[in-house]
Amino acid sequence: MSYVIRMLSRGVSRTCHPLLTGLIFATFFVCSTSQVIDPNFKEPIINVTASVGREAILACAVQNLGTYKVAWLRVDTQTILTIANHVITKNHRIGVTYSDHKTWFLHIREVRESDRGWYMCQINTDPMKSQTGFLDVVVPPDIIDHETSTDMVVREGSNVTLRCTATGSPTPNITWRREDGQIFLGNEQKVKSVEGKYFRITKVTRSHMGSYLCIASNGVPPSVSKRIMLIVHFAPMIWIPNQLVGARIGQMMTLECLSEAYPKSINYWSKDKSEILAQDGKFEPVLIDNTYKVRMKLTIRYVTPADFGTYKCVSRNSLGDTDGTIKLYEITSDNDHNTHEDSSEYKGKLRKNSNSLLEGNQDMLKERDLKLRGRKDNDIDEDEDYDDGSGTSVTKCTTGLVVIITTLVLCFHHHPQLQTLHPA
């Protein structure tokens, strides 16, 4: 290079003005000093977070790079990944791109959890310049089947512990929910969810039976869940809404029992210690199932006198059996009810005596009384200005006559020897 400069200076000095020689030296000096400026980083590397299976991109911005080169390295293993635009590592998931030799991008495709760590962007100056950035790899939750409870069958009254284990980054949170609603705790307490790896139930009852969801989440979609069925075994129990039922002949009647049992019970009806009542044209048994609850109905299409009696609803499973009884009795007809009402209308009236003599004397009294009344009416019609004293005397005579005749009638009635006599 110095040789070229000497030759140029000699040639120019021989043929050109000395000022031209100075211009050549000044231009070369400027070019030489521009190569002396060292490159540097324009901004720090921004840390990146990527989900497993996605692509992560780290960016390194430089300035005044000139003829220097940029390289990417893995810090913890000191592995050279790329130099300039060439991939050095044999990892097919690694790539490199750049923009105007100012920003160099490290591409990591199909990110794995093992890719988490520090990455270095390096410029090959003397001494070397570098800066680092961190790649964080997040992992959606995943439930570990062999460490998580499966469907469980327990006896009523025992203690139960459900377990759920999950992996992921960050560490997942475990939430328990009941598939069909709220979770039953002790002392009739109900909650929507329970947090924690373990879900413990003390003295399990049939109300705890159902499907439970173990839900694992850590903020990285998607959340995952596992369904665990809790089955509680218990012997049958029966409730009867009405143990005494009345019906009329010809009426349609339905008897009902409520049964609870698990495993599911065999349910049937019988009457007066007879055989099982099967469905036919007269009887129609119906069962309505709801998990461990059964509503038993027996419909009698047309009640006859032979249908009155005691009916039994029976429920049995492998743990035991039980039954309940319903008494069906006859209700009196509407006609009997009306007869009773008609007889009540006569309440308080005198009953007629069957003695013929008494009846004859009563007729005599009625006849005599009518004659007296007719006479009185005639007197009133003939003389409107009747004497008060005469009216009073007639009334007194009539009253006295009635008393005498009544006394005679009573004497005849109470003396059997006189009952043979007949009034003249």
C-alpha positions in Angstrom: 0.0 0.0 0.0 2.8 2.4 0.8 4.4 1.5 -2.5 1.2 2.5 -4.3 1.1 5.8 -2.5 4.8 6.5 -3.4 4.2 5.8 -7.0 1.1 7.9 -7.1 2.9 10.8 -5.4 5.8 10.6 -7.8 3.6 10.5 -10.9 1.4 13.3 -9.7 4.3 15.4 -8.6 5.9 15.2 -12.0 2.8 16.1 -14.0 0.4 17.8 -11.7 0.3 20.8 -9.5 1.4 20.2 -5.9 -2.2 20.9 -4.7 -3.4 17.8 -6.5 -1.0 15.7 -4.6 -2.3 17.0 -1.3 -5.8 16.2 -2.3 -5.0 12.6 -3.1 -3.3 12.2 0.3 -6.3 13.7 2.1 -8.8 11.4 0.4 -6.8 8.3 1.2 -6.5 9.5 4.8 -10.3 9.8 5.2 -10.9 6.3 3.7 -8.3 4.9 6.0 -9.8 6.5 9.1 -13.3 5.2 8.3 -12.0 1.6 8.6 -10.7 2.3 12.0 -14.1 3.1 13.6 -15.2 0.0 15.7 -18.7 -1.4 15.4 -21.0 -1.6 18.4 -24.5 -2.7 19.5 -27.3 -0.3 18.8 -29.7 -1.7 21.5 -29.8 -4.6 24.0 -31.3 -7.9 23.0 -35.0 -8.2 24.1 -35.8 -11.3 26.0 -38.2 -13.6 24.3 -40.9 -16.0 25.7 -42.2 -18.8 23.4 -44.5 -21.7 23.8 -43.4 -25.2 23.1 -43.8 -26.1 19.4 -43.8 -22.5 18.3 -40.9 -20.4 16.7 -38.7 -18.1 18.8 -36.8 -15.2 17.2 -34.0 -13.3 18.9 -32.8 -10.0 17.4 -29.3 -8.4 17.6 -29.0 -4.8 16.3 -25.5 -3.5 15.4 -24.1 -0.4 13.8 -20.8 0.4 11.9 -20.3 -3.3 11.3 -18.1 -2.7 8.2 -16.2 -5.9 7.4 -16.7 -7.4 10.8 -19.0 -10.4 11.3 -21.8 -11.3 13.7 -22.1 -14.7 15.3 -24.8 -16.4 17.6 -23.8 -18.8 20.4 -25.5 -20.8 23.1 -24.0 -19.6 26.3 -24.5 -22.6 28.6 -22.9 -25.1 26.1 -20.6 -22.6 24.3 -22.0 -23.9 21.0 -21.5 -21.7 17.9 -24.8 -21.6 16.1 -24.3 -19.1 13.3 -21.6 -16.9 11.8 -22.7 -14.1 9.5 -25.4 -15.7 7.3 -24.1 -19.3 7.7 -25.5 -21.9 10.1 -22.7 -23.7 11.8 -24.6 -26.1 14.1 -26.1 -29.2 12.7 -29.4 -28.5 14.5 -32.0 -28.3 11.6 -34.2 -26.1 13.8 -31.7 -23.2 13.8 -31.7 -20.4 11.2 -30.4 -16.9 10.7 -31.5 -13.9 8.7 -30.4 -10.2 8.6 -31.6 -6.8 7.5 -29.2 -4.4 5.8 -26.4 -5.9 7.9 -27.7 -4.0 10.8 -30.1 -6.4 12.5 -29.3 -10.1 12.8 -32.1 -12.6 13.7 -31.6 -16.0 15.3 -34.5 -18.3 14.5 -35.3 -21.4 16.6 -38.2 -23.4 15.1 -40.3 -25.9 16.9 -39.2 -24.7 20.3 -38.5 -27.3 22.9 -38.3 -26.9 26.6 -34.6 -27.7 26.4 -34.1 -24.6 24.3 -34.7 -22.4 27.4 -31.5 -20.4 28.3 -29.1 -17.5 27.4 -28.0 -16.8 23.9 -25.1 -14.5 22.9 -24.7 -12.1 19.9 -21.0 -11.6 19.2 -19.0 -9.2 17.0 -15.5 -10.5 16.0 -13.6 -7.4 17.0 -10.4 -7.4 19.0 -11.2 -7.6 21.8 -14.5 -9.3 21.0 -17.8 -7.5 21.8 -21.0 -9.4 22.8 -24.4 -9.1 24.5 -26.9 -11.8 25.7 -30.6 -12.4 25.6 -32.8 -14.9 27.4 -35.2 -17.3 25.8 -38.0 -18.5 28.1 -40.0 -21.5 27.0 -43.4 -22.0 28.5 -45.2 -25.3 28.5 -49.0 -25.9 28.6 -50.1 -28.1 31.5 -50.3 -31.8 31.0 -51.9 -34.2 33.5 -49.8 -37.2 34.5 -52.2 -40.1 34.3 -50.3 -42.6 36.4 -50.1 -40.1 39.3 -53.8 -39.1 39.0 -56.8 -40.9 40.5 -59.1 -42.9 38.3 -62.8 -43.7 38.8 -63.3 -44.8 42.4 -65.9 -47.0 44.1 -66.3 -46.6 47.9 -68.8 -47.5 50.6 -70.9 -44.8 52.2 -69.3 -43.5 55.4 -65.7 -44.1 54.4 -62.9 -41.5 53.8 -61.9 -40.6 50.2 -58.9 -38.8 48.7 -58.7 -37.8 45.1 -55.3 -36.9 43.6 -54.3 -34.9 40.5 -50.8 -34.3 39.3 -49.7 -32.2 36.3 -46.6 -30.9 34.6 -46.0 -27.6 32.8 -44.0 -24.4 32.9 -44.9 -22.4 35.0 -46.0 -25.0 37.5 -49.7 -25.6 36.9 -52.4 -24.8 39.5 -54.9 -27.7 40.2 -58.6 -26.9 40.6 -61.4 -29.4 41.5 -64.9 -28.9 40.2 -68.0 -31.0 40.2 -69.4 -31.6 36.7 -73.0 -31.2 37.6 -72.8 -28.3 40.1 -71.4 -27.4 43.5 -69.2 -29.5 45.7 -70.7 -30.8 49.0 -68.4 -30.4 52.0 -69.1 -31.2 55.6 -71.9 -29.5 57.7 -74.0 -29.0 54.5 -71.5 -26.5 53.1 -71.3 -26.1 49.4 -68.5 -24.6 47.3 -68.0 -24.1 43.6 -64.4 -25.4 43.6 -61.5 -26.7 45.7 -57.9 -25.8 45.1 -54.9 -28.2 45.5 -53.4 -31.4 44.3 -55.4 -33.4 46.8 -59.2 -33.4 47.4 -60.2 -35.1 50.6 -63.7 -36.1 51.6 -64.4 -37.3 55.1 -67.3 -39.7 55.7 -68.5 -39.7 52.1 -72.3 -39.8 51.5 -74.4 -40.5 48.5 -74.7 -36.8 47.9 -70.9 -36.8 47.0 -71.5 -39.3 44.2 -70.9 -37.8 40.8 -68.2 -36.8 38.3 -65.4 -34.5 39.4 -63.0 -32.5 37.1 -59.4 -32.1 37.8 -58.4 -28.9 35.9 -54.7 -27.9 35.4 -53.8 -24.4 34.2 -50.8 -22.2 34.3 -51.7 -19.3 32.0 -50.4 -21.0 28.9 -53.3 -22.3 26.7 -54.8 -24.7 26.6 -55.8 -25.8 30.1 -56.4 -29.5 30.5 -58.7 -31.5 32.7 -59.5 -35.1 33.6 -62.9 -36.5 34.6 -63.0 -38.7 37.7 -66.2 -40.6 38.6 -66.8 -41.1 42.4 -69.3 -43.9 43.0 -70.7 -44.5 46.5 -72.3 -47.8 47.3 -75.1 -48.1 49.9 -78.1 -50.4 50.7 -81.6 -49.5 49.5 -83.8 -47.0 51.3 -87.5 -46.3 50.6 -89.7 -43.2 51.3 -93.5 -43.3 50.9 -95.3 -39.9 50.5 -98.8 -41.4 51.4 -99.1 -44.7 53.2 -102.9 -44.5 53.3 -104.7 -43.8 50.0 -108.5 -43.8 49.3 -110.2 -44.5 46.0 -113.6 -45.1 44.6 -114.7 -48.1 42.5 -114.0 -47.4 38.8 -111.5 -44.7 39.5 -107.9 -44.6 38.1 -105.4 -44.5 41.0 -101.6 -44.2 41.1 -99.5 -45.3 44.1 -96.0 -44.0 44.6 -92.7 -44.9 46.4 -89.3 -43.2 46.4 -86.2 -45.4 46.5 -82.5 -44.7 46.8 -79.8 -47.4 46.3 -76.5 -48.0 44.6 -75.6 -50.3 42.9 -78.8 -49.8 41.1 -81.6 -51.8 42.7 -84.2 -54.1 41.4 -87.6 -52.5 42.1 -91.1 -54.1 41.9 -94.6 -54.1 43.4 -96.6 -56.8 45.1 -100.1 -57.0 46.7 -101.2 -58.8 49.9 -98.1 -61.1 49.9 -98.8 -62.2 46.4 -96.6 -62.4 43.4 -95.0 -59.5 41.6 -97.4 -57.2 39.9 -96.5 -57.2 36.2 -97.6 -54.8 33.6 -100.9 -55.8 32.0 -104.2 -54.2 31.0 -105.0 -53.5 34.7 -101.7 -52.6 36.4 -99.0 -50.3 34.9 -95.7 -50.1 37.0 -93.4 -47.3 36.0 -89.8 -46.6 37.1 -88.1 -43.1 36.7 -84.3 -43.3 37.3 -82.1 -40.4 38.3 -78.6 -41.7 39.2 -79.2 -43.5 42.5 -82.8 -42.3 43.0 -85.8 -44.1 41.6 -89.4 -43.0 41.6 -91.7 -46.0 41.6 -95.3 -45.6 40.4 -98.1 -48.2 40.2 -101.1 -47.1 38.2 -104.4 -49.1 38.6 -106.4 -48.3 35.5 -109.8 -49.3 36.9 -110.3 -49.9 40.6 -112.5 -52.8 41.5 -113.4 -54.2 45.0 -110.7 -56.8 44.7 -108.0 -54.1 44.3 -108.5 -52.7 47.8 -105.8 -53.9 50.3 -102.1 -53.5 51.1 -99.6 -52.9 48.4 -95.8 -53.3 48.8 -93.0 -51.6 46.9 -89.7 -53.5 47.2 -86.1 -52.4 46.4 -83.1 -54.6 46.6 -79.4 -54.7 45.5 -76.3 -56.6 46.4 -76.0 -54.7 49.8 -79.5 -55.4 51.1 -83.2 -54.9 50.5 -86.1 -53.0 51.9 -89.8 -52.4 51.3 -92.6 -50.1 52.1 -96.4 -50.6 52.3 -99.4 -48.5 51.1 -102.9 -49.2 52.2 -105.6 -48.7 49.5 -109.1 -48.4 51.0 -112.5 -47.7 49.5 -114.2 -44.3 49.6 -118.0 -44.3 50.0 -119.9 -43.2 46.9 -121.5 -39.8 46.3 -124.9 -41.3 46.8 -124.1 -42.4 50.4 -122.8 -39.0 51.0 -126.0 -37.4 49.8 -128.1 -39.7 51.9 -126.2 -38.6 54.9 -126.8 -35.0 54.1 -130.5 -35.6 53.6 -130.9 -37.3 57.0 -129.1 -34.3 58.5 -131.8 -32.1 57.3 -134.3 -33.7 59.7 -132.1 -33.2 62.7 -134.1 -31.6 65.6 -137.6 -32.6 64.3 -140.0 -34.8 66.4 -140.3 -38.4 65.3 -144.0 -39.6 64.8 -145.2 -42.2 67.4 -146.6 -45.3 65.8 -149.4 -45.7 68.5 -152.7 -45.6 66.6 -154.7 -44.4 69.7 -152.3 -41.5 70.1 -152.6 -40.7 66.4 -156.5 -40.8 66.7 -156.6 -38.6 69.7 -154.2 -36.2 68.0 -156.6 -36.1 65.1 -159.4 -35.3 67.5 -157.5 -32.5 69.0 -156.8 -31.1 65.6 -160.4 -31.3 64.6 -161.7 -29.7 67.8 -159.1 -27.0 67.5 -160.2 -26.3 63.9 -163.9 -26.0 65.0 -163.0 -23.6 67.7 -160.9 -21.5 65.3 -163.6 -21.5 62.7 -166.1 -20.3 65.3 -163.8 -17.5 66.3 -163.3 -16.5 62.7 -167.1 -16.4 62.1 -167.6 -14.2 65.2 -165.0 -11.8 63.9 -166.6 -11.7 60.5 -170.1 -11.1 61.9 -169.3 -8.4 64.4 -166.1 -6.4 64.0 -166.8 -4.6 67.3 -166.6 -7.8 69.4 -166.3 -7.6 73.2 -162.8 -8.2 74.5 -164.1 -10.0 77.5 -166.1 -12.6 75.4 -163.0 -13.2 73.2 -160.9 -13.8 76.3 -163.5 -16.3 77.8 -163.6 -18.2 74.5 -159.8 -18.5 74.4 -159.8 -19.7 78.0 -162.5 -22.3 77.3 -160.6 -23.5 74.3 -157.3 -23.8 76.3 -159.0 -25.6 79.1 -160.7 -28.1 76.8 -157.3 -28.8 75.1 -155.7 -29.5 78.5 -158.5 -31.9 79.5 -158.3 -33.9 76.3 -154.5 -34.0 76.4 -154.7 -35.4 80.0 -157.2 -38.1 78.9 -154.9 -39.1 76.0 -151.9 -39.5 78.3 -154.0 -41.6 80.7 -155.0 -44.0 78.0 -151.4 -44.2 76.8 -149.9 -45.0 80.2 -152.6 -47.5 81.3 -152.6 -50.7 79.2 -156.0 -51.8 80.5 -157.6 -48.6 79.2 -156.0 -48.9 75.7 -158.7 -51.3 74.6 -161.3 -48.5 74.9 -162.2 -46.5 72.0 -163.4 -42.9 72.0 -167.2 -42.5 71.6 
